[in-house]
Each structure stands twice: as C-alpha cells, then as structure tokens.
Amino acid sequence: MMKVRWGLVVLIIMLSLSGKAQQHPMYTQYMFNMMNINPAYAGSRGVPTATALYRDQWVGIAGAPKTASISVDMPLNAKKIGLGFQMYDDKLGIERTTGFNASYAFRIQMTESGTLSLGLQAGLLNYRANYTEAVTFQPNDPRFQQNISGLLPAAAAGIYYNSDRFYIGLSTPALLKSKISYDNSTSVEGVTGKDLHLYLATGFVMNLNRDLVLKPSILVKAGSGAPIEYDFNGNLWIQNTIAFGFSYRTGDAYVGMAELQLSKQLRVGYAYDKTFNALGNYNSGTHELMLRMEFGSGNGKVASPRYF
C-alpha cells in the first residue's frame, strides 16, 4: 500500500509539470561518461570508447525513475575532432522519454598534455505520457482521458579542458525549451537566461604512493527555480586495478562506489545511492551499473587506466 501511495505522489509531482518534455537524465557515475552532461567531452579519451549505464532509482517506489544509456565517442583528424553518439531511455511513472544525441567537439592542443574542446550537441527525443493509465482520485477526470506523445528537438553546448591529471568543464544541457500540450501540439523555443541550466565539473588525480591514487571531483548543477546542487566525489585507486569511492549529493544522498579494471580495455563500475531526505524512508536505495570498453589506437595499445 505504501508503494502505491508514494507512486501516486511521484505521479502528482510529475503531472504538475504540465506536459513539459525536456528531461535531463543524470547518473551518479557521470564521471565515466561526461558526454551525458557536456558534448565537448567527445573524443577526449584519445581512443574510440563505448559506455553503457543503467540506473534503477528509489527501489521500492512504484513508478520511480529507471534510466539506461549507450554512448560511443571517438577522436578523428589526428585527435583535433571528437564525435559522439548517445541513445537513452528514461522512464518515470507514466512518462517515458527515448532520445538520440550526436555530439561534435573541436579540440585545440594547448600544452603537451592539455587540450581545450568546444562542443555542440543536437538530438531528437520521443516523449510519451500515458495519462489513461493513471489511477486518479476523481473518476473520469478529463485531464487523464488522452495520452500525449511527440518528437521534439534537443540541443546542448559546452567547453572542456583536460590533461592527464586534471579536467574542468562548463556546459548547458538544454538550449531548447520544449513541451507537448494535451492536444498533442508541440512548442519549441530557445532557452532564455532565467531558464538556463548550467553544469560545472572538475577533478584531478593525486598520487599518494606507488600503489594508491586519489581522484577527487565535483559537479555543480545550477538551474532556475531550484537550489544549487553539489556532488562531491572521491575515488581511491589501488594499483590502478580496483577503486573504491564515496559521494555526497547535497540535499539528496550518500553514495558508495566501486570500480574494477578487468583489462586495459574493459572497466566495470557499481554505485549505490542512499537517500537521506524524507523520500529515503520509502525506498531501499538506488543501484547504478556501468560498463566501459576502449577499442585502442592504431597501434593496438591503450594506456591504462584513463582517469577521466
């Protein structure tokens, strides 16, 4: 019964958005594929890379978010260009958004190991809301008599600098504001300053001794109508093979993470989020899985590990 009650709470909150279709899937392990938040990241690892992520959020609450993505990115033209492609599926209650994004990054070599990238992203998303499946308090509520669906464009932009030991990036995940009305009509307009969302991500690598490497990082998320949110992260690598990490997301959750470098090409990761706000009393946490495969360069060698 509690699952049903809180499933309805999630549904009510969701429906209050009045058919807005621009969602931004987020992951705890964003640092493993920052194309999710910054298109300028494409090609920055220097080799073709494929990453799969799956997030099962707020386990135990009916209609809670479930998100999956598969992305591929690669450098081209002597690493002066980065290309990236991403498919994702994001479910929340009666809503579902499936999308495809293509990213282009122009990369400028600044120092021997440092590169500045300017990135743009364009995409298309299919948004659906099955209102007729909702269980309402008032029978035959006219607002729930028709489903809505449609295709909408998406765009993002960012700037990213990285070296072997440091990275920093600033991006906006949505340059367009789009929504679908109850008559299935769509509207798309450019985002104005007050509606602009910004992500700032930075991190570095510090050698503690020959066997231990510490990788702290932070993600700052800012948007209109919401408090600024911070993700503080720290990962400790042991002999460049296994890593354990901890994250704190302000106002939301504590996170434990583990990574395993199975080979020079293959890495797996797992994260568990424990919500500490009021919602935490009604769910048993969030699980997130990551799988990354690097395909090497022309000589078949991949430097291991690549920290960013």
N, C-alpha and C positions, 0 to 999 in steps of 0.2 A: 504493500500500500504506500509505503514511504517512497518507493521508486516512482510510482505513478504520480504522487503529489509533486515531487521535485522535477519530474519530467514535464509536468504542466507548467511549473514555474519557469523552467528554461524556455518552454514554448511561448509563454506570455511575453517574456523579455524579448524573444526573437521577433515575434509578430509586431511588437511596438516599433520596429524599425521601418514599418510601412512599405515593405517590398524593396528595400534597398538591396542591391545585388553585389556590391563591391566588398568582398570579404578578403582578408589577408591571412591565409594560413600561416601559422607560426609553429616553430619547433624549439624544444629545449636544446637540441643538438644543432642549432643553426650554424655553429662554427665549422661544421663539417661540410656544409654546402651553402655558402653565403649568397649564392645566386637567388635563394629564397627571399633575400632582403636587399640585394644590391646587384644589378646587372653588370656593373663594372668588374665583378669578380670573375667573370667568364674568361677562361684561359690562363688564369693567374698561377695555376699549379704547374704549368710548363709542359704537361703531358695530357693526352685525352683521358678523361675521368668520367666514370658513371657512378651515381649515388642514388640509393633508394632509401626512403624514410617512411616509417609508419608510426602514427601516434593515436593511441586509444586513451582519450581524456576522460577524467572523472568517472572511473569504472564504478558501476552500481547505480548511476542516474540514467533513467530512461531518456533517450534522445540526446545524450551527451555527444560532444564532437568526436568524430573519427576522421583522420586526415592521412592521405597517402600521396607520395610524390616520387617521380622518377626523373632524374635530370642527367644530361650529358653535356660536357663542355670540353673545349679543346683550343689550343693555340694554333694560329695559322700565320703564314707570311713571316717566317723567322721570328715568331712569337710577338709580332707587332700588332696582331689582331687576335681577339678572343671571340669565339662563338659559343653560344649555349642554348640548349633546348630543354624545356621542362613541361611535364604533364602532371597534373594534380587532381585529386578528388577530395572534396571537403563536405562532410555531412554534419548537420546539426538539426536534430528534431525532424521536422517535415521539410527542411531545406536541404538542397544538395547543389553544389557548385562544382562543375568539372571544367578544367581550363587547360590551355596550351599557351606557353610563352616562348618567344625567341629573343635571345639577348645578343647584343653586339658591343664589344669593348675595343676601344682604340688605346693601345698600350705604348707608353713613352718611357724609354730607358733613362732613368735619372742618375743612377750610380751603377757600380759594378753589379750589385745585387738588388738594387731598389728600382721599382717600376711604378709609374703613375698610370692609372687607367681611367678612362671616361666611358661610361656605359649607358646604353639605351635599351629598353625592353618594350616589345609590342606583343600583344596576345589577344586571345579570344576566349571568352568563358560562356558556358551554358549554365544558366541559373534556373532552378526549378523549386517551387514551393507547393506542396500538395496539401492545400488548405482543407480539402474534403476529408482528409484522414485525421484531422484534429478532433479531439474529444472536447467539446465546448460545454460551458456551464449553462448556456442558454440554447435549447434545441432550435435547429433551423436558423441559426444566426446567419444573416445574409452575407456577412463578410467572409464566411467559410464555405460558400456554396460553389466556388470555382477555383481550380488550380491556376497557377500562373507559371509561365516559362518563357525563355527567350535567350537569344545570343547577344552578348554585349562585348564591346572592345575594352582592352585594358592597356595601360602604358605605365612605365616606370623609368627612373633615371638615377644615376649615382656616380660617385667618384671614389676611387680606391687606390691606396698606396700600400705596397708590400715589399718587404725584403725577406731574407732568410730568417730573420729573428723578430720582425715587427710588422704589424699591419694596422691600418686605420682607414675607415670608410664612412662616407656620409651618403645617404640615399633617401629617396621618397618612393614608396612602393605603389603609389597611385596618383597618376597625373590626370586621371579622368574620374568624374563622379557620375555614376550611372545607377538607374533603378528601373524596375518594371512595375507598372501600375496594375490594379486589379482587372483592367480590361485588356491586359497583355500588351499595352503600348509601352514603348521604351523611351527613355530620355537620357541623353549623354551630354555632359558639359565639362569644360575644363575646371580643374580644382583651383579655387582662389586661395589667397594667403591664409585665411582663417580656417580653412578645411584641410590644409596641407599636413600630411603625416611625415615625420622625419625619423630615420634610424641612424644612430651613430654607433659604430662598432670599432673596438680597438683591442689589441692584445700584443703580447710579446713572449719571448722564450728566454728563460734564465737557467743556465747550467748550475746545479748545486754541487755536483761532483761528477765523476766519470760515469756513474750509473744512474743518476737522478736528474731529471729535467723538469722544471716547473713552468707551466704555461698559464698565467693569469689572463683574463679577458673580461670585457664589459660590453654590454649592449644597452643603449639608452633609446627608449621609444617615446616620442612626443607627438601628441595629436590634440586637435581642438576638442574641448568638452570632456577631457579625461586628464587625470594627473600624470605627470611624467613617471614612467616605469623604468626601473633599472634591473638588469640581470648581471649579477656579479658571479664570475666563474673562476675556478681554479682547477687545473688538471696536473697531476704528478705522474710523469712517465718514468718507468723503471726499465732500464737497459733498452730503451726505445722499443719495447715489446708489449708491455702492458701498462695501462694507465688507470688511475682512479681519480675521480673528480667530485666537486661539490659546487652547487649553485644556490644562490639566494635571489629570488624574484620578489621585488618589493610589493607588499600588499597581497601576495598570492601564494608562493610555495617555496619549500625547500626541495632540493634536488640532489640525488646521488647518481653518479655516472661511472661507467666502466668502459674501457676500450681495449681491444686486442688486435695487434698487428700480426695477422696469421702468416703473411708473407710480405715481400717487398711490394706486391701489387694489391693485396687484399686486406681490408680492415673492417672489423665489426664493432658496433657500439650499442650500449643499452643505457637508458636513463629512466629513473623513477621519480616522479614528482609527488610530493605530499602537500596538499593544500592546507594552509593554516588559517584561512579566513573562515567565515561562517559556513561556507559551502563544504568545507572539509569534513563536517560532521555527517555528511550524507553521501560520501563516496569513499572508495578504498584506494584512491590514488590514480596516477596517470602513468602508462607504460609507453615507451618510445624505443623503437629499434632502428638501427642504421646499418647499411652495408655499402661499402665503397670499393670500387675496383679501378685501378690505374693501369693503363694499357702500354705504358712505356714510350720511349722516344725512338728515334730512328735506329739507334744502336742497341735497342732492346733493354736498356738499363733504366731503372727507376730509383732515384735517391730515396732512401727510407730512414726515418719517417719524414713526411712532409707535414709540418705542424699546422699550416694554415691552408 
